[in-house]
Amino acid sequence: MATVIGIVSLILVIVAIATSAALGRVLEQNLDNRLEESARQAGRALQMNQFPNATQDAVDVLSQGPQEPGFLFIAQSAQGSISGAYIDNEGDVVRLTSSQIARIGDAISQGGFTTVSLGDGIGDYRIRLVTGDSFVGIAGLPVTEVRSTIAQTLTTIALVTAGGLLLLVAAIALVIRAGLKPLRVVADTATRVAALPLAEGAVSITERVPDDETDEHTEIGRVGHALNTLLDHVGQSLDARQRNEERMRSFVADASHELRTPLASIRGYSELSLRDPALSETTESSLERIQAQSIRMTALVEDLLLLARLDEGQELVYGTVDLSRLAIEAIADATPAGPDHGWELDLDEEPVVVTGDAARLHQVVGNLLANARTHTPAGTAVTLSLHRDGADAVLRVHDDGPGIDPTIADELFERFSRADRSRARKTGGTGLGLSIAQAIVVAHGGSITVRSTPGSTTFEVRLPLSPDTPDAASV
């Protein structure tokens, strides 16, 4: 719009300037013609001596014949005296002063037209030299009328131009808005698609650009058609991804379920074999290693099976859970497991009750406390706090350990993510603890976050309070 209006404005300005210049030349030529005629009339009056006493006084000359208002004449008498006068708007003859006559004399050019400014309320005059057999004079007409006409013309052109530009702006705005309407529809569709949660879960992209905005014979229509084609491909890819994930979860669940029996058998046979007193020391050590690895593998399989079932919306048994009692039990379990850590408990005076699966919520708290114990050095203080915050129960596990490595902070809750890249058994399990905690919390309609700096790490779990809780009911 700015480009079009700018170009049109430039054209209109050029046309206005050219029109004004041409009009000015025409009006100036007309003025010169009128001045020429008036000068001939004044010359004839001088030639015929139609004035008293043959003084050739300018006032007498102007008084002899009808002259148009504003006409100016300067005459030189036979005695050499110079006089000048002009006719005002009332038709009266007004004598020029000597300074005005001198100014005109200085400006006059031989045989041509000249413009001179007289000031003193008289204004600018177009003058010309008038000569005869026995006289010399100067005739002039005011240029006020010419300039007034040009000014009025420019004002009219400016007003018409401004009105035309406003009309042009409105017309262009309407045309562009109508032309870009399909593009706005495409942008709105893309915005709605961008707001969809496409990262995980079953996703169905139903948004499409309407068919009447996808005309392939127009540029914008082609954009809408291309976006619809792209959304079709993305939708098919998401469906394929979802099917693969479902097959993978089903495979993991089935494999985990099937592995439980042979692992239990391995563990049972190893325990049975260890009871044989005739075992050699080497054989006994080997059986103990087999038993330890079977226990570790069983824990991994159980964790994978739990995640697969949580992904499918299974495994939770809802009931009323007293988080305060659960926190007390979790600290009681963690204290003997980590005697070289300092364990503290911070609870509200009133019990905090939520609706959920008590066993799984106990697993969440246990995993967070185990995580704090495993990844902090001896002497670290670990605090488990539980409070109400509006309609939520907020459980926090805080420690003053070295903090979380920033390079793994963004993937902390991903499966098989470990703070210890060496995967030493002493410093952690399978890397599924925080993933399981997050899956359980999300399945309860809550959230889990972490904030960590050197010397301060806090895991925060938010769960909706039970509707029977007084604070939740008041909220």
Secondary structure, 3 states (H helix, E strand, C coil): CHHHHHHHHHHHHHHHHHHHHHHHHHHHHHHHHHHHHHHHHHHHHHHCCCCHHHCCCHHHHHHHCCCCCCCEEEEECCCCCEEEEEECCCCCEEECCHHHHHHHHHHCCCCCEEEEECCCCCCEEEEEEEECCCCEEEEEEECHHHHHHHHHHHHHHHHHHHHHHHHHHHHHHHHHHHHHHHHHHHHHHHHHHHCCCCCCCCCCCCCCCCHHHCCCCCHHHHHHHHHHHHHHHHHHHHHHHHHHHHHHHHHHHHHHHHHHHHHHHHHHHHHHHHCCCCCCHHHHHHHHHHHHHHHHHHHHHHHHHHHHHHHCCCCCCCEEEEHHHHHHHHHHHHHHHCCCCEEEEEECCCCCEEEECHHHHHHHHHHHHHHHHHCCCCCCEEEEEEEEECCEEEEEEEECCCCCCHHHHHHCCCCCCCCCCCCCHHHCCCCCHHHHHHHHHHHCCCEEEEEEECCEEEEEEEEEECCCCHHHHHC
